[in-house]
């Protein structure tokens, strides 16, 4: 009975989290917030539905690191979105100006700007199988080895997930988030 209650409580929390995420993002989209700010909200909320290996956050003081490669206003929007927030009680740190995948192996999330579309394969290879959730916005991001692709459709932010790639990096994405993802066409 105890295990069932814990599972129910966890499922209820996850369901409530998804509901709140959807409501917040819908309100933001209705208020005509910039594309960059909307994508920053998604990136900020993804960790609520993703598990990293325990060694990636070894103690309570370890920061949860979101890195950004490439010139993109999303870095500043991420800083604003995470101000004073935490991920599972870990302070969030935004790192801008990362130039290579090797420089990002200590990140938990790495956003790769669309301006870096010709380097995506190289950047991901440089991560060397580190447990880094890669997020990008160019059309071929998932095909080039990225995990979550953000894109606009009907004035709304949508996303596609390549779960196999995440699992290879020892990152577990909740089935609830996987079910919200758009399926690639073709």
C-alpha angles and dihedrals in degrees: 000000000000092000091048091052092050091049091048092049091048092048091048092050091048092048091048090048092052091048092051091046091052093046094048093047093046090051090049092048092048090051090058096244115177120273090243093055091048092051090048089055091053092049091048091051099044094083090064087070102034134077124208124196111276092243090064090070102031098176142009093264094054110113122233101235126210112187129195126206118194137018108300135137088231091086092064092042090052091052090053093045095051098041106137093353130122139203109225089336093309116123113244120236124191116209117197129186097040107162105187142025089245088060090054102053090106092054122100093205125024119193112201113200120231087242087070094056093123091054101045096104092047094046093049092047089053090058085073095211093307114160094257120141105224118210125182143155109218118111096248096041097118093042089052092056103275122138106213124026118196118202141160121250125169089350092303132106112247131178141206123205129207097202096179090062092050092049091052087057090050092251117138117208117200116249087232091062091042089054091053092053121100115247115240113251120240 
